[in-house]
C-alpha cells in the first residue's frame, strides 16, 4: 500500500500524457452528443470516485448527475430509458459481473457508455462505447490507492476537455508534482488521536465528499476502525448526536463554496470536546493537518494522497497489516 500510494504521481503523469489526445477527442464527442443527464456506476473506491465525478460534472456542466444501483440491472433486470444519457462506469478490474450487466443494459437502452478502467482489455472496456485507461499499473494491495487517484485525475481530464475549461486543465498538469509534495506532508500528529479509537466520523462537503467516503473505507479496511463518512451538512441531521468529548473526527476542506460550512462544523465539534483533525483549513481550537493550496477541484486529490500515508502508518501503529485486510480480496466480483 505504501509503495503503491507513493507511486500515484508517476501514474497520473503517465496517464495525462497517454490520454491527452483521446481526452480532447472525447470532449468533442460529448459536446456533439449533448447528454441530457449523466449516470455513474461503480462499487467501492471507484464509487467514491463517482461521487467526486457527480459533483464536478454537475457544478461544471449544469447537468443532472446520479448514481446507478447496479442491482437494478443485474438482479431486477429492469430496463431504464437512457436515451441521450452519458453512463460512466468506473472500475479497476473491469470484471465485476454486476457492473458489466449494468453497462450492457445501459448501452442497450441507448446510453453513451464510458468506461474508466485500469485493465485496458477488460470486459467492461469492450462493452463501452468509449473507454479511458487509468494507466495506474498493477496494484497488488487490496486497498486501492493510486488507482483511486488515477480515477479522480481521469475525471478531471474528462470534464476539463468536455467543458473546454483551460484553467482546470492547466491545474491538472501540475497534479503529479503536487501529489509528490502532498505525500511528504506530516500528518503523524493525528496518530495519537486515532490509534486508540474504535470509531470515528470523516467529514467533508461538495467536491470533498468522495474523498471522505474513500478515507472512511480505508480506515475500515486497513486500520480496523468503524469509520463513517458524512457531508458536513448531513452530520447535523442526526449523526451529530453521537459526538461528545473525545469523539474522533477527521475533516477535509477544499477552498470553494463549501469551506465555510466545514470550518463552522469543525468549530462546533471542538466546542463539545470532539477530538477533531482538520486538513485544508485552520480553525481556532481545532488541530490542523497540513495541506497544499491548488485549484479547488484539485485539492481533494492532494488531500487523499496525504491521507493514504497516514492510513498506512495508522494501520501499522494499530498492529495491522495494511496490505492484507481480513476477509477481503483484490478483485471483488459481485452479482
Phi, psi and omega in degrees: 000315181300310182295320182289320176296320179295338181274359182302318179301317179295321179298315180293321178300316179295318181298312183298321179289316184292326188259001188304307182293318180295324179293322177295317179296320178294321176301317176299317182296321181289326176293325176289319180294325178049066183298148177274342179196168180232135176237133176252154180212123184191171175228156172058222181303324180297327178290331175290325172296324178295325175300314177300316180300317182298315179295316182294317181294314182295320183284337182261335183245339184080002179278150173290130176235135184219158180265131177276147172266110184305330181298335180300323178269314189285329182249315182276345179053039179272137178260123177260159175273102183246025175298135180064025178250138172271120182250114184253114177256129183240129183201146172284306185275330185066028186231356184290127186303322182292322178292322178297318179296319181293318180294317179296319179294321179296317180296317178296333181270007173101006182281155167273108185265120178246125180254128169254108191216145183275331178264105192297326181265022186289162176303323180296318179298325180287327178289323191295154172292320175218155175224150176242113177288135181284335176061029181278345183078180182298139179227110186265334178296139178300320180283114179291138177226287184295328179291329176293313179296322177296326176296316180296316181293325177295323178295317178298316180297319178299306185292321179300318179285324179298315184267358182056045180269094184294327179295319179293318180293323177296318177296324180295325180300333181274356187298315181304314178295321180292324177297321177299318178291320180297325179296333183273352182291144186267106176254013181298337175304337179283345184299313183297324181285328185264338183303314183276359186290152172250338177206161178197167173254146170241127192233140173199188176203153176063230182299340180273350185296323180298324179282334173295318177298317180295317179297318179298319178297316181295324178294324174293307187298308192264334188247354180067029180257140173278099184244135178238137179261137179220147163295145178299333176285316183293330181301329182285348182263050175125302186299339179300337182297337180277347185278127177213198183299125177083357179290125184279138178222131173249125184236144178242138178224124171259161186274074173219199186295344182272347189300316182299323181290320178295319178297317180297318179295319179302318178295320179296317181293320178297325181294334178263009173091012178295151177267089192250138175241128185240122177254127176108356180200174177229130180228133179305133179084000182243135180284121184268140172254138185294145180211157180264144173276141178200186170305137184306328179284343181267330185304322177302325178297320183286323179295317182289330176295317176297321180297319183303321179294320177297316182299318178297314180294321181293320177301314180294320180295333179268009176076026182246157177264108184295340182273346184227069177297143180295143173071004184245158173223165188296307181259118180255118184252088177273157183250000000 
